[in-house]
């Protein structure tokens, strides 16, 4: 399985970005999919996850601002990020894994920079 994330960039605080992640190699319609991020000097953290049934969970820091979604027909997962803050600056990674298990497959990351 290969995951390719894209959509990062430079945005001013308060702006929006939409990250996309396309999977290839096998269908991930039943997989758990998610977005992680790692800021400089910090540990990687889960931003949002979504099950095959559409149940979602979010880090407290992004609740109400970020929305994760998936399109099983396109084997893709998305992260809509609104009201971005400088603290959201990080490299964002998409990930996938078997339902009920840990994330197994990882994308290469896309950098998001939010200027104040």
C-alpha positions, -999 to 999 in steps of 0.1 A, spaced: 0 0 0 12 35 -9 -2 66 5 5 100 -10 -5 131 8 -7 165 -8 -23 199 -3 1 215 22 15 250 19 19 284 34 -12 301 48 -19 330 71 -35 325 104 -73 322 101 -70 307 67 -79 272 54 -63 243 36 -75 210 25 -52 180 26 -58 150 4 -44 115 6 -46 90 -22 -40 53 -16 -29 28 -41 -20 -8 -40 -51 -21 -24 -85 -9 -15 -88 7 19 -125 9 21 -126 -11 54 -94 5 68 -91 29 97 -76 61 82 -62 91 99 -41 122 98 -11 128 121 12 157 124 47 164 137 59 198 146 96 206 149 109 194 182 76 176 191 63 141 190 40 130 162 4 132 173 -29 120 160 -50 149 145 -80 130 133 -92 95 125 -121 80 106 -134 44 105 -148 27 75 -183 35 88 -175 72 91 -170 75 128 -145 102 136 -123 113 164 -102 145 168 -75 159 189 -89 184 213 -67 211 198 -84 208 164 -120 201 173 -144 224 156 -118 236 132 -107 205 113 -129 179 95 -118 145 83 -136 127 56 -131 98 32 -142 87 -2 -140 49 -4 -147 49 -41 -116 70 -47 -96 53 -19 -89 87 -4 -90 105 28 -92 143 33 -86 168 61 -103 202 58 -85 226 81 -102 259 89 -93 288 112 -57 277 111 -33 288 138 5 291 139 4 262 163 -9 240 135 24 244 117 37 208 111 43 181 87 11 162 82 10 125 75 -19 103 64 -20 68 77 -41 37 73 -45 4 92 -67 -26 96 -100 -19 114 -96 -20 152 -58 -21 150 -29 3 148 -19 23 118 2 3 95 7 23 63 21 58 62 23 85 36 54 107 30 40 139 47 30 173 35 42 205 52 18 230 65 30 264 76 7 289 92 21 324 95 9 349 122 
